[in-house]
């Protein structure tokens, strides 16, 4: 039986990679995907060129906050994989209203329509940032939510709204919380693509504070693997952390990117005022998804980062037009 999946935000970085993977030669082969994307500044139709002629692909430009459109699409699908979100922390600090609208109101619009249409499974893609900051150890899925930015607060709210529809209505909702993603087709406002593209252009890179903030890095191949395990084998009402297993300080990451791009620290790094409320460290405990679903990150970080740098080196035509749109 063919799964009819509605993918929100499928023209963005992670969503488009999910679509390309699921409709690709290594995908399940028994799916039809409809991408719903508003095509805001971070949505790029070119991200879907690879699958545009696939018989199982359809694209709809629209807003997840549009109840009429969402209700119509829900009636045509069995499952939802919900990526659509405003996700850039700095933008949320500058103004959080659009984050509340998209991440909270948009998620409620989707989940309510899914319930009313009798959708079979709703996979809600979230972030480790909802947990806040942790000095030592790693967060299990049961850790209290303590978000510190308007972005992460809006995502935490969307998690709770989605899960409430499981507890109240019995809707099969599954939530994933991932660590920092990296890879190709990443919009050049986030740290890795911003630094790579700046360095390739001979520009400086802005390093927040003392550069000591620590993140766990997850390649998009591994993230998509985890999402598919949750979609196909996960349990209703459960949350699953997805991590990559490579923890680096921003200073360590910067050194690796400088080396990969042939740049030196003294002429290429500019320390800038730290982000307001900047979380010091993220670290997710992935024991649950490993034990229950057999997840294991496969992409070696050194290889994945080298591939990412090379992709940006070879695909200037993709990212150069986006650099102006990336500016806050």
Secondary structure as GFF3:
##gff-version 3
##sequence-region A 1 328
A	DSSP	beta_strand	3	8	.	.	.	ID=ss1
A	DSSP	alpha_helix	13	22	.	.	.	ID=ss2
A	DSSP	beta_strand	31	37	.	.	.	ID=ss3
A	DSSP	three_ten_helix	45	51	.	.	.	ID=ss4
A	DSSP	beta_strand	57	61	.	.	.	ID=ss5
A	DSSP	alpha_helix	67	74	.	.	.	ID=ss6
A	DSSP	beta_strand	79	82	.	.	.	ID=ss7
A	DSSP	alpha_helix	89	94	.	.	.	ID=ss8
A	DSSP	alpha_helix	97	99	.	.	.	ID=ss9
A	DSSP	pi_helix	100	105	.	.	.	ID=ss10
A	DSSP	alpha_helix	106	117	.	.	.	ID=ss11
A	DSSP	beta_strand	121	127	.	.	.	ID=ss12
A	DSSP	three_ten_helix	128	131	.	.	.	ID=ss13
A	DSSP	alpha_helix	150	169	.	.	.	ID=ss14
A	DSSP	beta_strand	173	178	.	.	.	ID=ss15
A	DSSP	beta_strand	180	182	.	.	.	ID=ss16
A	DSSP	alpha_helix	191	200	.	.	.	ID=ss17
A	DSSP	beta_strand	205	208	.	.	.	ID=ss18
A	DSSP	beta_strand	214	219	.	.	.	ID=ss19
A	DSSP	alpha_helix	220	233	.	.	.	ID=ss20
A	DSSP	beta_strand	239	242	.	.	.	ID=ss21
A	DSSP	beta_strand	246	249	.	.	.	ID=ss22
A	DSSP	alpha_helix	250	261	.	.	.	ID=ss23
A	DSSP	alpha_helix	265	268	.	.	.	ID=ss24
A	DSSP	beta_strand	269	272	.	.	.	ID=ss25
A	DSSP	alpha_helix	287	293	.	.	.	ID=ss26
A	DSSP	alpha_helix	301	314	.	.	.	ID=ss27
A	DSSP	alpha_helix	316	319	.	.	.	ID=ss28
A	DSSP	three_ten_helix	320	322	.	.	.	ID=ss29
A	DSSP	alpha_helix	323	326	.	.	.	ID=ss30
###
